[in-house]
Amino acid sequence: MIRTITNIAKGPRGIWTVTGMKYLDPGETREMDVIDSVMAGLSSDYEVVSVSTRAADIIAAIGGLSDNDFTAAGKPQVDAINTLMPADSAPVTAPERDAVWASMEAG
């Protein structure tokens, strides 16, 4: 699940994400696709600010797709997602779709 994470420690800290270890400097906030088991064990060095609003918008768009809006591999089509995104949103990219889709499939 994509979450907004802030490093509230006094030094850099690493966190495991779906794509590997990522490091955050003190006070740095970043949206990351964090592994759920890592979320459960986060130390007091991190603050989970929120589930990404953008990810929530993408999830809502995917929920509004029809069966014809999926690729042969079973992924939602990026163009179809973009038609259901809020008007002021930047276009969803394939890697962004893949990260959100993977978190949805993982439950």
C-alpha beads as a LAMMPS data file, in Angstrom:
LAMMPS data file: protein, C-alpha beads

107 atoms
106 bonds

1 atom types
1 bond types

-500.0 500.0 xlo xhi
-500.0 500.0 ylo yhi
-500.0 500.0 zlo zhi

Masses

1 110.0

Atoms # bond

1 1 1 0.000 0.000 0.000
2 1 1 1.326 3.419 -0.874
3 1 1 1.733 5.550 2.241
4 1 1 3.280 8.876 3.060
5 1 1 6.169 8.286 5.471
6 1 1 8.227 10.868 7.389
7 1 1 11.592 10.152 9.022
8 1 1 11.327 11.830 12.436
9 1 1 14.712 10.551 13.656
10 1 1 17.822 12.704 13.958
11 1 1 19.691 10.694 11.298
12 1 1 19.010 8.948 7.985
13 1 1 16.939 5.786 8.187
14 1 1 16.176 3.003 5.719
15 1 1 12.823 1.373 5.102
16 1 1 11.984 -1.669 2.990
17 1 1 9.657 -0.971 0.099
18 1 1 8.286 -3.164 -2.658
19 1 1 11.225 -2.110 -4.856
20 1 1 13.950 -2.471 -2.190
21 1 1 15.546 -0.421 0.579
22 1 1 14.935 3.343 0.454
23 1 1 16.616 5.904 2.686
24 1 1 15.052 9.041 4.105
25 1 1 16.993 11.942 5.535
26 1 1 15.864 13.479 8.850
27 1 1 12.549 15.278 8.329
28 1 1 12.144 13.930 4.792
29 1 1 8.644 12.913 3.731
30 1 1 8.043 10.650 0.763
31 1 1 5.252 8.534 -0.707
32 1 1 6.388 4.914 -0.810
33 1 1 4.891 1.531 -1.547
34 1 1 5.828 0.057 1.828
35 1 1 5.622 -3.671 2.496
36 1 1 2.746 -4.285 4.933
37 1 1 4.848 -6.388 7.310
38 1 1 7.328 -3.501 7.504
39 1 1 4.472 -1.129 8.373
40 1 1 3.582 -3.296 11.354
41 1 1 7.135 -3.145 12.686
42 1 1 8.010 0.499 12.076
43 1 1 10.080 1.975 14.863
44 1 1 9.478 5.315 16.513
45 1 1 11.854 6.783 13.913
46 1 1 8.995 7.038 11.420
47 1 1 5.618 8.675 11.276
48 1 1 2.971 7.406 8.879
49 1 1 1.400 10.620 7.685
50 1 1 -1.366 9.205 5.522
51 1 1 -2.360 6.815 2.823
52 1 1 -1.645 8.686 -0.379
53 1 1 -4.584 10.665 -1.728
54 1 1 -3.262 9.995 -5.217
55 1 1 -3.176 6.255 -4.576
56 1 1 -6.737 6.467 -3.253
57 1 1 -7.776 8.276 -6.452
58 1 1 -6.118 5.593 -8.593
59 1 1 -7.791 2.832 -6.570
60 1 1 -11.169 4.545 -7.011
61 1 1 -10.565 4.879 -10.758
62 1 1 -9.620 1.196 -11.058
63 1 1 -12.788 0.319 -9.152
64 1 1 -14.815 2.125 -11.806
65 1 1 -13.337 0.235 -14.766
66 1 1 -15.247 -2.277 -16.858
67 1 1 -13.961 -5.729 -17.821
68 1 1 -12.889 -4.328 -21.196
69 1 1 -10.539 -1.855 -19.485
70 1 1 -7.965 -4.501 -18.524
71 1 1 -5.000 -5.766 -20.524
72 1 1 -4.583 -9.383 -21.635
73 1 1 -2.209 -9.744 -18.644
74 1 1 -5.020 -8.647 -16.328
75 1 1 -3.726 -5.177 -15.442
76 1 1 -5.929 -2.075 -15.665
77 1 1 -5.244 -0.027 -18.795
78 1 1 -3.488 3.236 -17.973
79 1 1 -5.580 5.224 -20.465
80 1 1 -8.785 3.886 -18.914
81 1 1 -7.587 4.822 -15.420
82 1 1 -6.742 8.328 -16.599
83 1 1 -10.256 8.867 -17.949
84 1 1 -11.642 8.303 -14.435
85 1 1 -9.074 10.358 -12.509
86 1 1 -9.988 13.797 -11.117
87 1 1 -9.736 16.489 -13.790
88 1 1 -6.821 18.281 -12.099
89 1 1 -4.703 15.112 -11.704
90 1 1 -1.419 14.488 -13.478
91 1 1 -1.641 11.497 -15.814
92 1 1 -1.114 8.110 -14.162
93 1 1 1.979 6.306 -15.441
94 1 1 2.389 2.567 -15.988
95 1 1 4.849 2.188 -13.073
96 1 1 2.452 4.094 -10.813
97 1 1 -0.441 1.876 -11.931
98 1 1 1.723 -1.208 -11.331
99 1 1 2.566 -0.154 -7.750
100 1 1 -1.052 0.562 -6.853
101 1 1 -2.296 -2.575 -8.622
102 1 1 0.254 -4.741 -6.795
103 1 1 -0.881 -3.340 -3.445
104 1 1 -4.516 -3.971 -4.381
105 1 1 -3.790 -7.563 -5.375
106 1 1 -1.841 -8.129 -2.165
107 1 1 -4.904 -7.053 -0.233

Bonds

1 1 1 2
2 1 2 3
3 1 3 4
4 1 4 5
5 1 5 6
6 1 6 7
7 1 7 8
8 1 8 9
9 1 9 10
10 1 10 11
11 1 11 12
12 1 12 13
13 1 13 14
14 1 14 15
15 1 15 16
16 1 16 17
17 1 17 18
18 1 18 19
19 1 19 20
20 1 20 21
21 1 21 22
22 1 22 23
23 1 23 24
24 1 24 25
25 1 25 26
26 1 26 27
27 1 27 28
28 1 28 29
29 1 29 30
30 1 30 31
31 1 31 32
32 1 32 33
33 1 33 34
34 1 34 35
35 1 35 36
36 1 36 37
37 1 37 38
38 1 38 39
39 1 39 40
40 1 40 41
41 1 41 42
42 1 42 43
43 1 43 44
44 1 44 45
45 1 45 46
46 1 46 47
47 1 47 48
48 1 48 49
49 1 49 50
50 1 50 51
51 1 51 52
52 1 52 53
53 1 53 54
54 1 54 55
55 1 55 56
56 1 56 57
57 1 57 58
58 1 58 59
59 1 59 60
60 1 60 61
61 1 61 62
62 1 62 63
63 1 63 64
64 1 64 65
65 1 65 66
66 1 66 67
67 1 67 68
68 1 68 69
69 1 69 70
70 1 70 71
71 1 71 72
72 1 72 73
73 1 73 74
74 1 74 75
75 1 75 76
76 1 76 77
77 1 77 78
78 1 78 79
79 1 79 80
80 1 80 81
81 1 81 82
82 1 82 83
83 1 83 84
84 1 84 85
85 1 85 86
86 1 86 87
87 1 87 88
88 1 88 89
89 1 89 90
90 1 90 91
91 1 91 92
92 1 92 93
93 1 93 94
94 1 94 95
95 1 95 96
96 1 96 97
97 1 97 98
98 1 98 99
99 1 99 100
100 1 100 101
101 1 101 102
102 1 102 103
103 1 103 104
104 1 104 105
105 1 105 106
106 1 106 107
